[in-house]
Amino acid sequence: MALPEMDMLVGWSFGLEIDGVMIKGIQEISGLKMEQDVIELKHNAAADGKYINKKMPGRAKAGEFTITRGLSDNKSFETLVKDARLGNMPSARKNGAVVVYDYQGAPIKRYKITNLWAKSLEIGSLKAGGTDLLTEKLTLTYETLEVE
């Protein structure tokens, strides 16, 4: 179902799927980015001999993004990190997607991510007497990001 022309999506309705499995309990996904190199061509092509500087699109760049969720007994983040740390890259590399849903729960946008693997895992601050939710942040690096 398409959104009416002037309706925008809200940032609270999203999901992350890795190798077909939906990751639960995610609070935030940040850093998704599509970027490419810029090739600068400098030459003297004008009839009057003036210098011309032309910019053209280059290769797509790899990127990284961060997932934040509440700490639980779920071991999926640890498993992703362990495979990469041990150099087991055939097992560590995964494919996934970030899916954005409309206000009725229908998927509207899908960002396909290829060859992602865990770069780091950060545990939130442990503080005696604190009442904050304990979180874990997983940073994933990827080779390509495409909008489907």
Secondary structure, 3 states (H helix, E strand, C coil): CCCCCCCCCCCCCEEEEECCEEECCEEEEECCCCCEEEEEEEECCCCCCCCEEEEEEEEECCEEEEEEEECCCCCHHHHHHHHHHCCCHHHHCEEEEEEEECCCCCEEEEEEEEEEEEEEEEECCCCCCCCCCCEEEEEEEECEEEEC
